[in-house]
Amino acid sequence: MGLGEGTTRDLLRLIGRYRRRPFSRGSRPNSLPKIFTRETELIAQQAAVEDWFPVQQAGPADFLKGIAINAAPLLHG
C-alpha cells in the first residue's frame, strides 16, 4: 500500500509480485478505509471454506451422555 504522490510504483509492484497480490496506491488519506475494507473482504473470501463435516467430540461432556454422537447429522460451515 502506498499513499501520496511520492509513492514509488516500481517498489509497490515488486512487493505485490513477491506477495502475489496487486499493489494499492492512494493519493488521499481518506481513501485508506475503502482500500483496507476491500483487501479485508478479499482475504476473508480466500480464508473461508464452507463444507459438510461430521460432529467430533473433543472431550468428555456430561450433558452428552446417552447421545450417539456418531449418529448425528453432518454439520455445514
N, C-alpha and C positions, 0 to 999 in steps of 0.2 A: 504494500500500500504506500503510495506516495501522495503527498499533499503539498500543493503550492506550485508555483511556476518554475521554481528551481529544481524540481524533481528530475532525476536522470532516468529517462525512459529506457536506455540500454541496460542499466543496472536492474531496473524493475523487471524487464523481460528476462534477463539472466536468472534472477531469483525465481520468477514464475516458471521458467523451464526446469529449473532444478527441483522445484516443488511440484511440478506437473499441474500447475494452476495458472490461470491467466492473471496478469497483473492488473491492479486497480490504480487509477490516478484521479485525484480530485483537485479542483482549483480552489475550493472554499471549504473551510472547516465545517460548515453546516451540512456538507454532503456526507460526512462520516456516518451518521446514524443509518442513512439509507444503504450505504455500501456495506456496513457491518451487518445489517439485517439481511441483505441479500446473501452475503457469504455464510452467515449462520444457517439460513434456510438451505443452501446448497449442501453444506456439511451434514446437517441433520438428515437430509434425504439419503445421503450416502451411508449413514450410520444405522438407519432404521432397517430392520429386517422383520417382516411380518410372515409368520409361518405357523403351521399347526405343530403342536408338540405335546407329548404325554405329561401327565402330572407326575412329579417326582417329590417324594417326601424327603426332606433334607435332614430331619432329625425326629426324635420322639415328640409326640404331641398327644397329651391325654384326651383332648377333645376329638381326636380322630379314631379313638378305639372303637372297633366294630365296623368301621367303614373300609370297604375294599378299594384302596387307592388304585390298584392295578386295573379296576373295572371302571374308573372314572372316565368320562368323555375327554377327548383331546381339547386342549386349550388353544386359543389363537391370539397371537400378539407379536 
